[in-house]
C-alpha cells in the first residue's frame, strides 16, 4: 500500500508529493543531540517528529534507512569537561546514555544507525582534504574554512534576505564562508585530534555532512531537523557536499517548529530547562509523547502542564474504550483487515504532511461514534464490530505509540511507586504528602480507593 504522501519542503516553501530516489528504500538523515547535557522537551519534540516521519513512511510500506548523528565533540562539551576537570568522553557517554534511554522509553524506534562524530574524524579529515584540493576551502592559522565564492554553490535557497550571518570571524575571506576544521586553542587543553593542518577538531557542519554522505550517500531523500538548524547549519551541510558531488544533497528538507516556554524559545542557552526526567515524575511518558504529537510539527507549541494533563485524559479515554469493549492491542493486527473509511481518513491525514491533529480528530470521532452505537451492547459486541475497533486502535498505535502493547500489568512502575509513597505517607500520618500524591495520581488518570484490603486504583471516568 504505497499511498500518495505529501511533505512540506522547507526549501521550496510548499507541499510536494514524496518520490524517493530509490523506491525500495527511503534515505533519511536527522540531526541528533549535542551530548553535553540531558535533552529537554524541546529536543524531544524534534526527535519524536523524526520517529513520526519514519512511522508514517513505514505505514505506507516504505522501508527506511535512517541515520542520526550524535555530536560528541564541540565547544560546550570541551568547556564543560575542562571546567569539571573530567575527560570529555565521561561527559558525552553519560549524556548519550540518558538521551538513548529517553529516546527508547518515549517509544521512538531506533534508527538504522546512531553515529558518533568522534568515530568519523579521519573521514572528516579526508573530506576536508578533498575540498582543499578542489580549491573549495582554504587554511588560516591551522583552521580550515569553506570558500563560499569559489565553490559557486547556490546559497540563496536556504536563507531569506533578512537573515544576515552575524559571525564576525576575521579569519574568513567572506561573510558566508564557514569553518570546516577548528584549530586547537589553549582552552581546549588536551582535547584535540591531529590533522594535516595541525591539532584541532572538526566543525559541526562538517560532522553532519560527512556522517550523512558516508552512511547514506551524496544524495538523500529526507533531511530532518529543528527549524533553528535550517540556517546556517543545513545550508552549510548542504553546500559542502554539493560542491564535491555536483548533485542535489537532499530532496526534501523537513523542519519542526519550536516548543516555547512562555515567551522564549526552549533552548539550553536560554536556560529554560524542562527535562523529560523531571516531567516523568508527574506525567506518564505516553502522555508526554502524545502531547508532542497533538500539534502539527510545523506549528509552534507553548508548553504548559495542562496540555500534558489533557493528553493523559485522551489516553485514559482510549484505555477505557479498550477495557469497555475488551479489545486486544496487537501491533501487527491492523494489517490483517481491510481499512474502513475512518481508517483511510486517518492515514490520509498523516500522509498530508504529517497532520497529526487532523488524524487524532478522525480517531476520536470514531471512538465517540462507536461508543454511541455500541455502548448498550458492550458485553456482546458483534465480531465484525470488535475487529473494526481493534483494527483502528492498532493502526492508531502503530504511529502514535501511546498505548502500551502487551503489558500484563497495566500499572506502570511510576504509578506503583506513587502508591507506595502514599501508603508510606499515610503510615507516617503525613496527610499533606498523601494528598499531594493522590493529586498526582489523579493527574495521571487514576483514582485511589482505600479498601479494607488496602488501596486500589481505578481509571478515572
Ligand atoms: Zn546536522
Boltz pocket constraint, residues with backbone or C-beta under 6 A from the ligand:
constraints:
  - pocket:
      binder: B
      contacts: [[A, 30], [A, 31], [A, 32], [A, 204], [A, 208], [A, 233], [A, 237]]
      max_distance: 6.0
